[in-house]
Amino acid sequence: MANNDSPTPITILWATQTGRAKACARRTIRLLHSVSHDTLASDIHTRGRCAFDDIDFLSLGSQQQQQQQLLILFVSTTGDAEQPSTIQNTWSKLLSKSLPHNLYSNVKFALFALGDRAYGPDAFCAAGRKLAARLVQLGARPVCALGYGDDGSLNGGVFADLDVWLEGALFPVLRRDNAELVVAEVSSGSVKRSMAVVEDNLPYEVTVIQPSNRSSPYNYNGEIQEWQQREFSQHYCKYFQHGCPTTAYQYNDQLGRTTQQKSSSNIPNNNNAPLLGRVTVNKRITADDWMQNTRHIKICITQSMDKNPPTTPGNDCQTLPYQAGDVATILPSNPSTLVDHFISVLPLSIRRVANATLHIQHTPNHSTTTMNHPWPTKCTLRGLLFHCADLQSLPEREDLFALSRYCKMRHPEGKDQRNKLISLSETSGAALYGDYIVREKRNWADLFYDFDSVRWEEKRSDDRDVAGHSNGEGRKLTISDLLTLLPSMAPRHFSIASSPSFSKLESSTCNENEAGFEIELCVAVVEGDTPRGRPYVGCCSGYLASIEPGDTGAVASDAGDTVRLWIHPGSFSKLPLNPLNVGQGGASSRYFETPVMCVGAGTGVAPLRSLILEREAQRMSNIGNASPSNGIGNGDDDDNILVFGCRKRSKDYYYSTEWENRADSNRLRTIPAFSRDQKHKLYVQRALREADDGELIARHLLERGGAVYIAGGSKMARAVKDEIVEALGARLDGGEKDAKRLLNKLKRKGLFSIEAW
């Protein structure tokens, strides 16, 4: 029996690193409407659909919130069983011991956790399980069992698990407790569909305010881009601010890093406009005949987008511009060839105004959501597609379902194409989606090209479809529709491979006549061929690799290939730098009180290089370039140890000359693992296990009181951590239980950290 009270408001939140949790949220929102659309769709009150850090999550439990609330939460696990970036700010606040135990007494929640069982039972869905436990501690009540989504599940991965959870756990509870929310049945493998489920009230109103006869708003050969032009720059700047990481550093007019002040408001402000830089070095560091193209890229940062270039040459600020181990978040642009191709597969009515100036207004009455990202309020469509739309991303299943309503039934293939898009979006069509989208890397331009009935326009004198209404024959695709469908450009994260102190010590600055600072990146270009021979290139890695190094005296705002980025703390923010007290080390040649072991593979070497160079800079600034008197290699006098894995010494041993020179001067001990230089595979975990006759790990952590930092792929990081636990467990009385307890203690002190992806 339905309640007579007003419907319980639903707030839908996600925490995601790659977008998978957001995709689950999108599917759930549609199914919530779909299963009750015939009779009670208007009673479903979803008032919020966004990432955790997009709202003040603590306010949901404030005393002003008298009405009962239902939260439907989707939480991914990333790295070393950690919370993803879109919830880290909220998670740190939730851990505060000062929060009252009844903070969320008026809140009920359902939580679907995403993970991969391949990483072991402790790490599987750890972030979601931790959040659920914390919410219960603060008085919230779960309405159903926790849902678990496994990437490795058959026939659909996490989406197959999601449908089982919705049908078997969440929807039955909603029907029982809040009949006005969900009333229809959900059948296994099939959900009642209605094309009317998709909102007709689009979140954007687009007006052409200045037609253009130009074939293109820019020449792509290094000239100023649209986002840099005076007419559009402030509008793009406000849009770019939405990509700013929550913990990004703030800089003053002279590019000095200032004390970060976290605002209680989530509205973008001038303090999180991107920094602007130009590429001064872009060189390949793998062998020319090697399959992987990895680049060493140096970026000179000279100003913030919302500020004029600094007037004082050099950076006299005492505070370093960033810290060793920090992360650069890059906002890429699409290649011009892709933009041109995408425009060519749009309807003629849109192609005609591709270069016209548009005014884009976000509909104020539209449901509060970040599901549809606000675009620049003034731009051209071509400029938006070039800098703001993630055209190279793989369309999600819900995107395919949303696109199906634009297939024209009067087109010869319209009905078949609509049915195929719907089939691709079904969980039962997971294999088809995997073959068509995932394995063949089909992006948005490919999708519009293959389903040509979407762009088909029939010339009719009585055409009433021009406003975008479907009339049962396929909705006309307008610019407003297009902006609702397309995903916003997602920033990409790269660990910084340089040290601010080392750069300062080496006088490595942008230019002696200007202010600014440099960062260095180690970027592996994502490229290859699909099973059917279709070439593909990663969006941001391809973008960075394509930039030609510019003149060191150029101004970033006037350069065609200006890089937009933010800098924020990474996982290694507590690097030990205290020197060894006089007499504490006896005859030891060590300089630091705490020795450091860095373990990584591939481009995981980037943050590890930053840490090693930072410690080297600290040592050099105090005692100069003098080499330690004792030899390195016995494990007792090593300040820095690098355990690095790659395939071949001669092909992809990143920064090998640098490591060898430091080893020769007794400043670094290297333990390489080249997996393909011998018949048997040798990975970093094995090299670490066998070092010093199997005693290195225990000696480093238990006897020398050292720190360990691990960076690279998630599976590698998990394997290395398991080796450490096993080695410590063999020496500790409590076995692996005591080993894990010790690592947790070191983690709290910042002496054991993992940065995995």
N, C-alpha and C positions, 0 to 999 in steps of 0.2 A: 504494500500500500504506500502510495507516495506521501511524502511529508507535505504539510500545508505551509510550512515556512518557505522563505525565499531559498532558491537553490544555493547549495554550498559552492562558493567560488573556488575554482581550480587554478592553481598557479603551477605552470609547467616550467621546470628549469633543467638545464643540462650542464655538465662539466666534461669538456672534450678536449683532446689534443689534436686529433686528426679529423674530426667531424662526424665520427660514427655515432656518438651519443646524441648529437643534434639530429642526425638522420632518424634515430629511433624515436626521438621526441616528435618529429614531423609526422611520422607514420602514426603514432599514437593519437595525435591531435585529429588527424583525418578520420581515424577509425572511431574515435569518440563521437564525432559528428555523424559519420556514416551509419553506425549501428542504430542511431536514434533519429535520423533525419526525417523520416516520414511523418512523425508525429510531434516530437519534442525537441527538435534541434535548437529551437530558440531558448530552451531552458538551460542549455549548456553555457556556463559562464566561465570561459577561460580568460582570465584577466591579465595573465602574464606569461609570455613565452620567450625566455631569454637564458643567457648563461648566468651562473650564480653571481659572478662578479659584476654583472650589469645592474644589479639592484642592491639595496641595503638589506641583506638577508636577515640581520638581527632585528630589523623593524617589524618583520612578520610576527614576532613574538611580543611586541610592545603592548602596553596596557590599553592603548587606543584601539587595538584590534580586538573588538569584543566578539565579532562573529567567528564561528568555527570556520577553519580553512582546511583545504585539502591540497597538499603538495604532491605532485607527481614528478619524481626526480630520476634523472638518467646520469650515471656517473661512470666514466672510464677510469682505468688504471694505467698509469704511464711510468716509464723509467723503472726504478727500483721499488716497485709497489707503492708509488707515490700518487698524490693528487695532481691532475692536469692543470695547466696554466690558467684556465678560465674559472678556477675555484680557489686558487691558492690564497688570494686575499681574504675571501670569506672563511676558508678553513683556518687560517691563522687567528682570526677573530673568534671563531667557535671554540678554539682551544684555550681561550682565556679562562683562568680559574675564578675570576670575579663574576662570571655569568650566573644568574640565579638558576636553581634546579627546576623551576617551574616556568622558565622563559617561554617555552613553546607549549604550554598547557592547553592552548586553544587550537593547536595544530595537529592534524592527522596527515600521515604521509604514506606514499607507496614509492618504493625505490627499486629501480632496475639497474644492476651493476654490470659493467662490461669488462671483459678480460680475456685471457688466454690460458687454458689449463696447462699448456706446454711449459709455462714458467713455474709450475709447482703449486701445491695447495696453499702455501703461505702468501704467495704473490697474487694468486687468482682473485680478481675482483676485490683486491685489498682496499682500494680507495673507497669503493661503495660500502663495503662492510664497516669500515671505520666511521664513515659519515652516519650510517644508520645507527650505530652504537652511540655516537655522540648525541644525536638528536633524541634518542630515548633517554639518555642521561639528563637532558635539558627539558624533559617533560612531554615531548612529542609522542604520539601513539601511532604505530604502524597499523594500517588497515588490512594488510594482507602480507603474505610471506614475501621475503626479499626475492627479487628475480635475478637470475644469473644468465648472462649472455656470453657464450664462448665462441671466439673467432673460429675455432676448429669444428664447430658443430656441423653435422651433415645437413645438406639440403637447405642452405641459407645462412649458416653462421649465426651471428647474434640475432639476426632478424627472425630466424626460425624459432629461437628461444624466446624472443620477444612475443611472437604471436601466441606461443603456448602459455606464457605468463599472463598476457592480456586476457585470453579466453578462460584460463583455469584459475586465475587468482584475482586480478584487478576488477574486471567487468562483473563477475558474480557479486563481489562485495558492493560495488556501486549500485547494482540493481537491487540488492537487499536493503542497503542503508539509505540510498538516495535515488529512489526510483525515477525521479524526474531527470536524472542525469543520463542514464543508459537503460533502455528498455528492450532493445532488439537482441536477437541471438547472434552469436558469432560462430560460424561453423568452421570446422577444422580445415585449414588450407584454403578457405574461401571466405571472403567477407563481402557482405552486401554492398554494392557499389552504386553511387548516384553521381552523375556528372554535375548535379547542382550542388554537391558538397563543396566544390571549389568556389571560393568567395567571388561574387560578382563585383563587390565593392573593392576595387583595387587600392592598394596603399599609396599610389602615386598619381598625381595629375600633371600631365606634360603639356606644355604650350610652346609652339614654335614662335620665338620672338624676333628672330632675325634670320630670314632665309639667306642662303649663301650660294654663289655660283662657282665657288672654288671646288676643284676636284678633290682637294685634300687640305685640311687646315695646317698641315706642316709638310716640310720636306724631311724625310727620315734620316738624312745624311748629316747628323750632328747639329742641326739647327735647334733653336729654342722650342721646347715642347709646349703643348697647350696649357698644362698645369703651371707653367712658369710665366705665362703671359699675364700682363697686368689686368686684363679684362676678366680672367678666370681664376687667378692664383688664390685669392682669398676663399673662393668657393671650394676649390680643391683642398686647400689647407684644412678647412673644417671637416671635410670628408676624411682626409688622411688621419685626422686625430682619432677616429674610431678604431684604428688599428694599433694604437699605442698600448704597449703592455702596461699592466697595472703598476709594476714596480720600476718603470723606466726612470732614468735619472733626469733631472732638470738642470739646465745650463743658463748662465746669465749672458749678458750681451757680449762678453769677452770669451765665451765658451768655457767659463769656469764652472765646474760641477758644484751645484748648490745643495744645501740640505733639502732632502726630499720631504715635502709636506703632502701627506695623503689627505685628499679632500673627501668629505662625507658625501658629496654629490658625485653622481656618475656622469654628469654632463661634461662633455669635453671643454677644455679651456686652452688658452694660448700656451700654457706650459707643457703641453704634450704634442705640440707640432713636431714633425720629424726633423732630424738633423739632415743637412745636405752635405754630400761629399762627392769627390771625384776619384776615379780609379787612376792611380799613378804607376802601379805595377800589376801586371796580369800575365803570369808565366806558368807554363806547364811544368809540373814537378814529377811526372811519371815519364817513363821512356816513351819516345815517339811511336814505337811499334807495339806499345802495350795497349790492352783493350780498354783500360780505364783512363779517362782524361781528368786528372786532378790538378787544380790550379792554386797557386799561391797568389793571393790578391791583396794589394795594399790600397787602402782608401784614406784619402786626406779629407778630414771633416773641417769645413771652414765657416759654417754658419748654421743657424736654425732657420727653418722655412718662414717663421713668423717674425724674424729679426733681420736687421741689416748686418752685413759682414762686420766683424769686429774691426775697430779702428787702430788698436794697439798691436803692433807686430809681436809674435810669440805669445806664449801662454804663461803669464807670471803668477797665476793662481797657485797657492801652495798645495791645494787639494788636487790630487791626480785626476785626470779626466774620466778615468774608469779604473776598475780593479782587475787584477789577474784572475782569470777564470770567468769573466763576465761574458755576456751573450749579446751579439748584434742581431737585431730584428730588422730584416730587409723587406721593403715593399717594392716588388718588381713591377715591370710593365710587360705587356704582351708584345711579341714580335709583329712588325708591320704586315708581314705576309699573312699571318693568322687573322689579324683584324680585317684585312682586305677580303680574305676568303669568307670570313663570317658574314660580313656585310653583303657579299654577293649571294648568300643563300637566305637572305631575309626577304620578306615580301617587298614588291616594288614600291608600295606606298611608304615604306620605311627607308628603303635605299635612297629615295629622292631627297630625303631631309637628313641624310647621314652627316652632312657637313654644316647643317644649320645650327644656329645657337638656340638652345633649349632652356626653358625654365621648368625645373622639376620641383614640385611641391609635395611634401609628405602629407597625406590626408590626415588631418588632426583627429577625426572621428574613428579612424581605423583602430582596431584592437591593439593595445599596447604590446608591442612585440619587437624583438630584434631578429625575428625570423627573416624579415625583409630589411636589408641594411639600407639606411638612408644614403642616397647618392648625392653628388654635388648638385647644388641648387641651380647652378648656371654652368653650362658646358655644351659641347657638341656631342652627338651620339658617338662619333668616331673617337673623340677624345676619351669619353667614358669607357668605351670598349678597349681602348689602348691602355689606360692606366688604372681602371677601377674594377672591371669585370674579370672574374677568374675563368676566362674562356678555355684554358687548358685543363681545368679540373674535370674529373670524370663525373658525369651527371649521376645523381643518386636515383634510387628507385622511385622515390616520391616525385622527383623531377619528371621522370618519364610518365608517371600517371597524370601529373598536372599538364604536361605537354599534349597528352592524348586528346584533350578537349578541343585543341586547335586543328586537328585533322579535319579536312573538309570532306563531307560526305558526297559532294558532287564531283570530287576528284576521282578518277578511275580507280586509284588505289587507296582512297581515303578511309574506307571502312576497314580494310585489312590492316592498314598502318595503325589505326586507332586500336584495334584489337591486339596488335603485336606490342604496342607500347604498354597497354594494360597488362598483358601477359608478362612482359619484362619486369613490371613493377611488383608482381605477386611473389610471395615467398616461394610458392610452388614453382615459379620460374627462375629460381636462383641459378641453376646451371646455365640457362639461356642468358641471363644477365651477366654471369661470369664470363661466358664465351664472347658475348657481343661487346660489352663495355669494358670489363676489367682486364681480360687478357689481351684484347686488341687496343686498349688505351684510347677508346673513342671519346673525344672531347665534344664540346658544345657545337662547334662548327661541323664536325662529322655527323652529329645527330640531326641537325637541321638539313644537312645535305641529303642524308639517307631518307628522311621522312619529308619528302618534298610537298606533300599535301598540306603541311603546316603553312608554307609560304604561298600556296596557290590562292589566287584572287580571281574570282569570276566577275566579269563586267556585266552589271545588271542595272537597268535604268531605275528599278524600284528597290535597289539594294538598301535594306534597312540594317544591314550588318556592319555598316561603317562605324558605328559607335562602339563596336566590340561585342554585341550580343550574339549569342550562338543561334537562336531560333531552331535548335535541334539539328543544324546542318554543319556545325563546326564553328567555333568562335573565331572571329577575325583577330589576328595578331596585331596589336598596336604597340607603340613604344611603351606605354604604361604596362601592358601585359608583359612585354619583353623584360622590363626592369623588375617585374615581380618574379619572373622565372629565373633570371640569371643570378648566380652567386657573386658576392662581393670578393674582390681580390684579398686573399688571405696572406698576411705577412709570413715570411719564413725565418726560422731562427738558425743562427750559425754561431758556434762557440768561437770567441776571439782567440787567435793564435799568438798574439803578441803581448808584451808586458809594458805597461805604461812607464814603470821605473826604468826598465832597460832601454826603452826608446828615448827617454829623457837623458839617460846616461850616455847613450851613443849619439846624442844630438840629432836624432832622427825626427825631424819636424817637417811640416808641409813645405814651408818656404820661409826663409829668414825675414822676409818683408811682410809677412802676414801672420795673423793669429790662427790657431787651429791645432789639431793633433791627428795622429795617424793610428789606424788599427789595421791588423792583418788577419786574413781569413784563409782557411784551407778548405777548398770547395771541390768536392767530387761531382763532376757533371753527370747528371742522370740522363742517359741516352742508350738507345739500343733499337732492336727490331722486335716486333710482336711475332707470335707464331705464324701469322700470315704475311710476314715481311713488311709490315707497316712501320716506318721509322718514327721514333718519338724522342722528345727531349724534355727534361724537367723544366718547369716554368722559371723558377728563380735561379737555379744553377746554370741553365742555359742563358738566361738574361745576363748574369754576371760574367760568364765566360765570353759573351759576345762583345763586351765593352772594350774598346781600344783604350789603352792608357793615354791619358791626356797630359797636357803641358802642366808642369808643377806650378807655374805662375798664373794659371787660369783661375777665374772666380767660379765657384760651383754653380751659382745661380744663373750664370751665363753660358754654361756648358750644356751641350745637347744630351750627354749621357750622365746626368747628375743622379747619384744614388740617394734614395730617401731611406732613412734608418733611425732606429732608437737603440739605446744601450741600456741594459738592465742586468742585475745580478744573476749569476748562474748558480750551480750547485756547489762551487768551491769558494765560498765567500770567507772562510776562516783559515786561510793558509797560514801555518805557523812560520813566523819570521824572527822570533827571538833568538839572539846569538847565544852561544854556549858561554856560561860564566867562566871566568878565568879560574883555572884549577879544577873545574868540574870534569873536564874530559881527560885530565892527565896528559899523556903523550899523544892523544888523539889528534888527528889532522882535521877533524870536523870543525865546522864553523857554527852550525845551527844547533840549538838545544834539541830540536825535534827533527830527526831524519824523515825524509819523505820518499815514499815509493809510488810511482805513477805507473798504472797498468792500462794499456789501451790497444786498440787495433784500428787500422784504417784512418779515417779522418778524426777518430777519437783522439788522435795525437794533438789536435789543435789546442784544446784547453790545457792539456798536460804540458805542452811547450810553453804556454803562457805562465804556468806555475813555476816551471824550472827556470825560465828567464827572469822571473820576478825575484826568485831567491838568489840567482846569480847576481842580479843588479844590486840587491841589498848587500851581498858579500863584497862585491867590487867597490861599492861606495864607501866601505869602511876599511878594507885592507888592500884595495887595489887589485892588480892583475896577477899578483903572486900566486903560483900554484901550490896546492898542499904538498907538504914535504914527503908524506908517506904515499905509497902507491894505493890505488883503489882496486878493490876486487875481493877482499877477504870478508866483506859484509859488515865489518865493525866500524869502519871510518867513513862510510859513504854518507854524504849529506843528501844526495839525490840519486835515486835508482829509477831507471826507465825500463819497463818491460813492454816491448812493442811488437805487435804482430802484423804481418802483411803476407802477400803471396810469395814474392821473389825479391831477394836483395837487390838485384840489378834493375828491377822494373818499378817497384812501388814502395821503396823504403824511403818514406817522406822525411826530408831534412836529414838525410843520412850523413852528409858531410859535416853538418853542424854537430850532430851527436858524436861522431868519431873524433872531431877536434876537441870537444869537451872531455871525452873519455881519455884522449891522449894527454891532456893537461890535468888529469886526475880531478876533474870537477863533476864528473858524471859516470855512473856505472850503467852500462847498457846490457840488457838481456833480450836479444832479438829472437823472434820466432817466425821463420819463413816457412809457410805451410807447404809450398810446392818446390822447395829446393832440394828435396830428398824424396825417397820412395814413400816413406811413411809421412802422414800429415802431422805437422807440429804446430799447435796453437798456443796462444799466450798462457792459457790455464795450465797446460802441461809444462811449458818452460818455467813458469812460476813454481809449480809443484816440485820440479826436479832440481831447481837452483840450490846451490850449496848442499848437495846431497840430501835435499828435501828439508833442510833446516831454515831456509831463508825467511819464510813467512813467520814462523814462531819466534825466531830470533829478532826479527825486525819489530814485531808488535809487543812481544812479552819481555824481551831483554833490553831492547834499545828504546822502547816507548815511542815507536815511530807512528807516522800517519800514512794512510793508504788512500789514493784517489784513483778511481776507475772511470774510463770514458770510452764510449763506443756503442755498438749494437746491444740490444737488450739481452739477447741470448748469450753473447760473449760475457757481458757483465754478470749475468746470473751464474754462469759457469765459473768465473773467477771468484765470485763471492762464495760459492759452494766449496771451492778448493781452500779458501781461507778458513771457512768454518771447520772443515775436516781437519786441516792442519792444526788449528788451535784446539779443537776437541781432543786430539790425540795427546795434547800436553796438559790440559786442564782437568782437574779432578771431576768436575761436573760434565765432562764431555762436550758434545755439541750444544747442549743447553747453555752451559757457561760461555761457550764461544759466541753464541748469538747475543747473550747478555752483554758481553764485553764489546762487541761491535756496536750495539745500540748505545752503549755509554760513550764510545768514541765518536759515534755519529752526532750525539748531542753536543759534543765539544768541537765538532767540525773537523775531527781528525780521521774520519772515515766517511767518504762521500762517493756517490755514484751519479754520473751524468750519462744516461742511456737513452737511446731512441730506437 
